[in-house]
Amino acid sequence: MPETTIEEFTDEARTFLDAHAERRPPATEFVWGQGSDEVSVFDERDRDSEARDAEEAKAWRRLRFDHGFGWIGGPEKFGGRDLPAAYERAYQSVEQGYVTPNMGVFTISLGMVAPTILAHAIPEVQDLYLRDLYRGDRVACQLFSEPGAGSDLASLQTKAVRDGDEWVLTGQKVWTSSAHLSEIGEIVCRTDPEQPKHRGLTAFVMDMRAPGVEIRPLRQMTGGASFNEVFLDEVRVPDTHRLGEVNGGWTVALTTLMNERASIGAGGGGGSGMFSPRRLHAMLEHFGLADDPVVRDQAARIYCDFTVAKWNNQRALDKIKAGGLPGPELSTAKLALTNNLKAYSEWVASVLGPRILADTGEWGTFAFSKLLTGIPGMRVAGGTDEIMKNIVAERVLGLPKDPGIDSTTPFKDLLVNSERG
Ligand SMILES: Cc1cc2nc3c(=O)[nH]c(=O)nc-3n(C[C@H](O)[C@H](O)[C@H](O)COP(=O)(O)OP(=O)(O)OC[C@H]3O[C@@H](n4cnc5c(N)ncnc54)[C@H](O)[C@@H]3O)c2cc1C
């Protein structure tokens, strides 16, 4: 039993927040045409504002960490409080009542890379990075995908060659979210081309500011540029920064990917402000559709689906916070999120019609185009819908294994092979 009761801890959190943040004003009725009409799933800010916001977020994390709220469930030796998951939830619920910076810059850093460092790095490297990551002194990105390796990640070609106590990394990564804001990155490289593709990989923590690293922005169809291409030209990484065994990188990557699906699916499955029923209702009222039975039926269905996803995700998150491992069932959370977002964007497009295509300056209309153009990216990030369906089919439902894509084998033979497998 922790020495501090949850009530004492909650009081402590409230005292901290009262001293350092403004209380959030009570929610007012949503009024169509008032306030910002921005609706998007990705970061659409320019890179300067993004960097400024990241500094604000880092300052807030630092303050939280120094007051004992930076890593509530984490080990004490890294500055954590070692408290049960219920305490983290209690803090989050109190913090929601205050105005605090957007913590999006830490999604990959703390949701995926830090748990992997905790699970696979040597103690010296854990000491070097974990405290800094949770204190917001450093941000980490995930360097997995390559131009020829996304869904089939194990095909990646960026190579790491051993040179004494160091490894020399050369190759190209792509779609690296927040690389431009990161001090370190988790990277998976090919270390033995002779081994079967899953067995010749090794993972490392690398310095994103090291000589030989070049980061170039990628422009998305939404207009934003939250991703990057990262080119590596003989970048040196000490062997101490290896995660797991040499040629054991696949296991390390799986730790990160399971956490990625958990954080994308369970984090967003419940919808957000863009999906508030008040907003939906105000939109229907404004366009004179509030009594249209078809439109109302669709809106009700979307609302129910988001609500079901929200409670399912809460259940999955509670399991993880109680010490369970994120499992394949979380793939259903990511699929539910993307299905719901797709249904929502199609519904909004049918309500707004041509207003979504051209910017006439009318509030709350063209702004939705960023949501529409962003949602396909959500269906790809962290494992595409098709890959998620394969995982659910094979690992949750126990169906026969996907025959895979083999351009030399006719489709009918692939089906036969699959039945045999
Ligand atoms: C918003 C966003 C953020 C991202 N952030 C990062 C990041 O920070 N770090 C990082 O490393 N990567 C990141 N990615 C990359 C992401 O992981 C890959 O885009 C994803 O894994 C898909 O790979 P791909 O783009 O190469 O598509 P491909 O794998 O080439 O897939 C192309 C199409 O083929 C389908 N397909 C492929 N294999 C199969 C199969 N076996 N069965 C059925 N259909 C199949 C896919 O579903 C898809 O429709 C990000 C991507 C997005 C969109």
The ligand as a Gaussian input file, in Angstrom:
#p B3LYP/6-31G(d) Opt

LIG

0 1
 C        0.357000      10.188000     -39.684000
 C        1.501000       9.250000     -39.830000
 C        2.530000       9.263000     -38.898000
 C        3.608000       8.387000     -39.018000
 N        4.634000       8.481000     -38.140000
 C        5.668000       7.629000     -38.245000
 C        6.794000       7.729000     -37.367000
 O        6.860000       8.607000     -36.510000
 N        7.804000       6.845000     -37.514000
 C        7.787000       5.862000     -38.465000
 O        8.722000       5.083000     -38.511000
 N        6.745000       5.768000     -39.342000
 C        5.694000       6.624000     -39.251000
 N        4.650000       6.543000     -40.147000
 C        4.691000       5.556000     -41.211000
 C        3.684000       4.412000     -41.044000
 O        4.058000       3.526000     -40.016000
 C        3.592000       3.702000     -42.402000
 O        3.088000       4.639000     -43.322000
 C        2.679000       2.498000     -42.353000
 O        3.252000       1.467000     -41.590000
 C        2.356000       1.971000     -43.768000
 O        3.499000       1.783000     -44.503000
 P        3.639000       2.385000     -45.981000
 O        3.271000       3.814000     -45.946000
 O        4.986000       2.016000     -46.487000
 O        2.528000       1.653000     -46.853000
 P        2.611000       0.172000     -47.467000
 O        3.056000      -0.776000     -46.437000
 O        3.389000       0.233000     -48.734000
 O        1.091000      -0.125000     -47.784000
 C        0.453000       0.330000     -48.992000
 C       -0.943000      -0.277000     -49.026000
 O       -0.861000      -1.720000     -49.114000
 C       -1.622000      -2.323000     -48.068000
 N       -0.954000      -3.560000     -47.592000
 C        0.360000      -3.692000     -47.313000
 N        0.596000      -4.953000     -46.860000
 C       -0.593000      -5.623000     -46.854000
 C       -1.015000      -6.941000     -46.495000
 N       -0.165000      -7.853000     -46.021000
 N       -2.332000      -7.232000     -46.600000
 C       -3.216000      -6.330000     -47.066000
 N       -2.889000      -5.057000     -47.439000
 C       -1.594000      -4.712000     -47.317000
 C       -1.653000      -1.287000     -46.963000
 O       -2.759000      -1.480000     -46.109000
 C       -1.766000       0.012000     -47.770000
 O       -3.100000       0.251000     -48.123000
 C        3.599000       7.446000     -40.075000
 C        2.570000       7.438000     -41.022000
 C        1.538000       8.336000     -40.917000
 C        0.458000       8.322000     -41.959000

